[in-house]
């Protein structure tokens, strides 16, 4: 899937991503980078609203799982189970969220469990970057439901 195709998918299926003007900056096997501008995500202090920052971080992690599962030919539904967000610095302009998986062992275990039980959990981390500085960190647990549970 191309970045443009993923962006179209997000805007069509997750309308909040369109309202927030989320863009797919890049995709790779182990990383997804999303970007968002300040204007539609601004708060009363002229910085990014915390909920917007968290939403873009969650979206980047969700996209990474969606892409990996799609590439593996695994029909599934991915949802977030829980997350924690750490805000490290104010974001006063356009920003990015960079999601990455842990080890290959985590992915292998996740896929084995999904294929065996039809449901599996995996942790995904994302870092918010503003002007070259880590402005936030997301730690999220996601659940994938296999084809029998769609």
Residue pairs with C-beta under 8 A, 6 or more apart in sequence:
1 9
1 27
1 67
1 70
1 71
2 27
3 24
3 25
3 26
3 27
4 24
6 24
6 27
6 32
6 63
6 67
7 22
7 23
7 24
10 17
10 18
10 22
10 24
10 59
10 63
11 17
11 18
11 22
14 59
16 55
17 59
19 40
20 36
20 40
20 41
20 52
20 55
20 56
21 36
21 37
21 39
21 40
21 41
22 34
22 35
22 36
22 56
22 59
23 34
23 35
23 36
24 32
24 33
24 34
24 35
24 63
25 33
25 34
25 35
25 96
26 32
26 33
27 33
27 63
27 67
29 68
29 71
30 64
30 100
30 101
31 64
31 98
31 99
31 100
32 60
32 61
32 63
32 64
32 67
32 98
32 99
33 60
33 96
33 97
33 98
33 99
34 56
34 59
34 60
34 63
34 96
34 97
34 99
35 94
35 95
35 96
35 97
36 48
36 52
36 56
36 94
36 95
36 96
36 97
37 94
38 47
38 48
38 91
38 92
38 93
38 94
38 95
40 52
41 48
41 49
41 52
41 53
41 56
42 48
42 49
43 49
43 50
45 90
46 92
47 90
47 91
47 92
48 90
48 91
48 92
48 95
48 130
50 85
50 87
53 85
53 87
53 91
53 95
53 128
53 135
53 136
54 83
54 85
54 136
54 138
56 95
56 97
56 128
57 85
57 97
57 99
57 126
57 127
57 128
57 136
57 138
57 140
58 80
58 83
58 126
58 138
58 140
59 97
60 97
60 98
60 99
60 126
61 80
61 99
61 124
61 125
61 126
61 138
61 140
61 142
62 78
62 80
62 142
63 99
64 99
64 100
64 101
64 124
65 78
65 122
65 124
65 142
65 144
66 78
68 101
68 107
69 76
69 78
69 144
72 111
74 111
74 114
74 115
74 144
74 146
74 147
75 146
75 147
75 150
76 114
76 144
76 145
76 146
76 147
76 150
77 144
77 145
77 149
77 150
78 142
78 143
78 144
78 145
79 142
79 143
79 145
80 140
80 141
80 142
80 143
81 121
81 140
81 141
81 142
81 143
82 140
82 141
83 138
83 139
83 140
83 141
84 138
84 139
84 140
85 136
85 137
85 138
86 136
86 137
86 138
87 135
87 136
88 134
88 135
88 136
88 137
89 130
89 133
89 134
89 135
89 136
90 135
91 128
91 130
91 135
91 136
92 130
93 130
93 131
94 130
95 128
95 129
95 130
95 135
96 128
96 129
97 126
97 127
97 128
97 129
97 138
98 126
98 127
98 129
99 124
99 125
99 126
99 138
100 124
100 125
100 126
101 107
101 122
101 124
102 123
102 125
106 122
106 123
107 122
110 120
110 121
110 122
110 144
111 120
113 119
113 120
113 121
114 120
114 144
114 146
115 146
118 145
118 146
118 147
118 148
118 149
119 143
119 144
119 145
119 146
119 149
120 143
120 144
120 146
121 141
121 142
121 143
121 144
122 141
122 142
122 144
123 139
123 140
123 141
123 142
124 140
124 142
125 137
125 138
125 139
125 140
126 137
126 138
126 140
127 134
127 136
127 137
127 138
128 134
128 135
128 136
128 137
128 138
129 135
